[in-house]
Amino acid sequence: MQIQKRIVPQAAPPSLDPKNIAFGKIVTPHFFCCEYRDGAWRDARIEPVHNFSLHPAALVFHYAQAIFEGLKAYQHDDGGIALFRPEMNARRFNASASRMSMPHVDEQLFLDAVQELVKADHAYTPPFPGSLYVRPTMIGVEPCIGVKSSSEFIFFILTLPAGSYFPELPSGAGAVDVLISESVVRAAPGGTGHVKAAANYAVTLQVITQAKEVGCAQVLFLDSAPQRHVEEMGGMNILFVDGGELVTPPLGGTILNGVTRDSILTLARDMGLTVREHAYAFDDMMERIRSGRITEVMACGTAAVITGIRGFKLENGARIPVGDAAPGPVTSKLFEQLQGIQYGRVPDRHNWVTQVVPAGAAVR
């Protein structure tokens, strides 16, 4: 599908110092949009960002028929700008669409739309360690107060300059405290935990707010089984260094197949680490941390990249430190390797990087 473009000349963007960019607050001047009606996607275009006009009965408002993705574009030292593994996001977007009874977006249209939008607003890509966050989204917009799949949809993409997801951390991987949610679960078998449905995140907002009130940056969720197995965090996967192995919960119907997670497991194998997928029971994880067998824990996701976990807090107020309460050597090395590939400073042996803007074109 051909993408029409209505690019409006803009004044030079404001100073984009990664240290001063609040994540998710600044939207670039243009966005991609197209509509699905009568069984097909139509009118693919890039145009100035504007508000949508939706009927109050639009299904997205009442039955949460909405999905999204998150990926990033990175400015390289030579002035070029590149995306990181966008093909995986395109495939996952359609997996989410299938689960939520929404139409697929042709993968080439998804990739072309992302690339053309990044090109249009590439001047808003901050330099290292900043990035341009890309948010593809689909919503059901048919006006109908009835529990059914919409027959009309909007697929749109926004881009946002981004600094650190945890701005309070120093440069490098950093480390945060995490609350373990013992009374609230994020997902259950047969649900939507394995896809990026907007409703998955809505049900975590209350406990994430509570976590921040006790000094925690994120929340770790357990499953609904009596053994309370470790699953994932509010918007990130989790990994453990256990006896020299890298361990992470296995994928299934309740855990998202994270692009960063997949990349880290590949890089860990490249480094000679044994990688194992295993669902810790909550009590087993606690015992291994207290005994020192688990020496490092890290969170990973597109927004946060890799962040060390220095300690867990329980709902009763107890705090359990992890290792030396700082990002450990494995966490730091994986962070440096992954970030190095994303910014073009480390060889891309797995062909993960897609150049969008040629060298010398970035203005910053």
N, C-alpha and C positions, 0 to 999 in steps of 0.2 A: 504494500500500500504506500502510495506517495504521501509524504508529509509536507503539507503547506506551511509556509513560514511567514509570520508577520513580526519581524524583529524591529522594535522601536529603539532608535539611538538613545543611549543613556549617558548621563554624566559619569565621570570616573567613580567607581565604587569607593565607599569610605575605607579608611585604613582597616585592614583585616589582620590585626595582630592575634595569632591563635590563643595567646594568653588571656585575651579580653573578649572572646566570643562566647556568649552563653549558648549552649547547645540547643538547637531547635528554634531559636528566636528570630533569626534573620532569613527571609526568603528572597531569592534572587528575582529579578524583574520579570522573567518569562516562565511559562510552564507549558507542558505538553498536555493535550486533551483530545479525546475522541469519544464518540457515543455509540452504544450498541442499541439498535432498534430494528425491528422486522428481521431478526435473525442474522444480522451482520454488523461489523464495526464500520463506522462511517466518519468522514470529515476529520481525519488525523491532521493535527496542526500544532504549531508552536506559536504562541501569542502572548501578549502581556498578561500577567497574573490578574485575575479579577474574581469577584465573588460569584458563586453559583446561585441561581434562583431555582429552588426546589419546592415542590408541592408539600404542604405539611403532612400529607399522607404517604410521602415517599417511604418505601419499605425499609431503607437503611435506618430511618429514625426509630422505627418500631420493633424491628426484628434483627437489627445489627448485621445485615448482609453486607459485610465490608471486609476486605483483605488488603494487605500491603506488603511491601518489601523494603529493604534497606541495603544500600551499597554505597561505595564511595569512589570519588575520583581524586587522584593525588598529583600534586605538582612536583615534577622531577627537577633535579638541580640544573638540567639543561634548558629549562623553561617549557618542556613538554608536559602534557597532562594525560594521565592514563587511568583506566578503570581496572578494578581488581575482580576477576572471575564473574563478570556479569552474566555469563551463560548459565551459571548455577542459580542465580537469582531468577532468571527467566523461567527455568524449569520449575523451581519451587513455587513461583507465582501461580503457575498453571496447576500445580498440585493443590494449592490452597483453593483455587477456583473450583476444581472438581469437587473437593470436600464440601464447599459452601454453595454448591449448585449454581455456579456462575459460569459464563462462557469463557473459553480459553482465549488468550491473546496470542496470536502468531508470534513465535519466539523471535523471528527476524524483525517484526514490527516493534516488539519490546526493546530489542537491542538497538535498532535504528533510532527509536524515540529517545532512549537514554543518551546515546552518543550525540545526536543532533542538539539536544537540550544542553548538554555539557558544553558543546562547542559554542552555542549561542551566548551562554553566560559564564564562559571560562574565566573571565577577569575576576570573578568572585571566588575563585579557588585560592584559599590562603596558602602561603608557603609552609614548608615543614616547621612544626609538626602538625599543621592544620590540614584540612581536607575539604572537599565539597561533598556533602552528604546528599544522596539521591533517594527520593521516596516515591516509588511507583505505588499507586493505590487504585482499587476498584470498588465502586459502591453501587448498590441496587437502588434505582430511583423511580421505579414505577409507582404512581400514586394508588395505593390499595391497602386498606386496613383489613388484611387477611393473611393468615400464615401460609405463605406460598413463596416460591422463588420469583424474583422480579423478572419481567420480560424486557426491561430497559436498564442499561448500565452506563456509567461514566468511568472511563479509564483515564487517569491523569497522573502526571509526574511533576513533583516539585524538586528544586535543588536548594540547598541551604549551606552557606559556609559554616564550618565547624572547627572548633578547637578541641580541647580535651573533654571527654565525657565526664571525668572527675577533675574539675579544674583545681581542686584543693591539693592535688597530688603533685610532687616534683616531677621533673622529666624522667623518662624511663617507664618501666612497667608500673611502679608504684604499688601500694597495698592499701586495702580498705578493710573495715569490719563489716560483717554480714550477719543479719538476723536469720535464725532458722525458724521458719514458720511451722510450729508443731500442731496448730489447731485449724489452719486454713490451707486447703490444697489448691493447686493451680489447674490441674487437669485430671481426668479419669479415663480409664480404658474405654474406647468406643467414642470418645469425644473429639475435640479439635486441637488437643495439645501439640500435635505434630505439624500443624500448619499455622500460617501467620494470619489468623482471624483476629480482627480488632477486638472482639469480645474477650479473647484470652487475656488481654492486657487490662481491660476494664476491671476484671475481677481481682486483680493484684494491687490496684491503686490504694485501697484502704490499708493493707498490711505494709506496703512500701512507705506510706506516710508515717505509719507507726514506727517503722524501722528507723527512719530519719530522726524521729523524736528521741530515740535512744542512742543516737550517734552512729548508726549503721548506714552505709551507702546503698546496700542492696539486700535482697531477701533470697534465701535458699528454700525451695519448696520440696516437700516429701510427697510420696505417693499416698494413695488411700488404703493401701494394704495394712494389715495389723503390724507387719514388720517395719513399716514406714521407711521405704527405700528412698535414697537420695535421687532426685530427678534433675531439675535445672533451676535457674534463677529467674527473676522477674523479666529479664530480657536477654539472658546470656546462658550459655552452657557452662559447665563446671568440670575441671580436671584436677586430678590428684597425683602427686609424686609419692608413690608407695613402694618402699623397698627398692628404689631405683627404677621402677616401672612407671609409665604414664598411664593412669587409669581414668576412665570416664564412663558414665552411665550409658548403656546401650540405647540405640534408637528404637523407637516403637511408636505406639499410638499416643504417647503422652509427652514426647520430647522432640523438639524441633531439630531438624538436620541443619545445623548451623554451618554457614560457609566458612567462618573463621575456625570453628571446631574441626571441620574436615581438613582445612589447610594445616592446622597445628598438628594433627595426627600424622599427616604426610611428612611434615618437617621433622617431627620427632623421630620417625623411622629413618629419615635421611641422616639424623644425628647418631643413629645406632641405638636409640632407646627402644625397649620393648614396650609396645602399646597394647593395652588390654581394655576391653569393654566389660564393665562389671557394675552392677547396681548394689552399692553398699546399703546394708540395713543401717538405720540411724545409729543404733547402739554400737554396731561394729565400727562405723566411721569414728564415733567419739572415742572409742577405746584405742583405735590406731593413732589418732591424733595425740591423745594423752600419753601413750607409750612412746611416741617419737617415731613410730614406723612410717606414718604419713608425715613427710618433712615439708611439703609445699602444697598449697592449694591455689588454683587460679581460676578466674572467671574470664570468659572470652565471648566476643561478639563484634559485629561490624562497628557499632558505635564506640565501644570501650577498647577494642582490639584485644589486648591481654592485660589483665590487672591481677596482681597478687592479692590473696586474702590473708590478712595478718591475724585474724581471729574471728570466732563465731560467738554470737550472743544467743542465749536461749530465752524463751519467753518468761522464765522465772528470774531473769536478771543475771544469771551466771554467765561468765565469759571464759571461753576456751581459746587460748592462743595457739597459733599454728607455727611450728618450727621456731625460727628466730624472729617471728612477727615482722618480717620484711619480705619483699620479693626475693625468692631464692635463686640459685644459679640456673636451674632449668627454666624457671619462669622468665628470667632475664634474657637467657640465650634465645629462647623461642620468640620472645618479644622482638629482640634485635633482628633475628632472621626474617620474621614476617614483615616487620615494618621496613626493613631494608629492601625486600622485594617490592613492596607497595610503592616505595618512593624511588625505585630504580637504582638503589645503591648496592644491591646484592643481586647476583645473576639469577634470572628467572628460569630455573631449570624445568619447571612444569608448565610453562606457557600460560601462566595465570593472568598476565598483564596485557591489556588491550590499549594501545596508544590511540588517543582521541584527538588531541591537539599536538601538532608537531613541535619539535625542539625549537626554542626561541620565541614561541608565540605567546607564552604567559607573560603578563605584564608585571608580575610581582616576583 
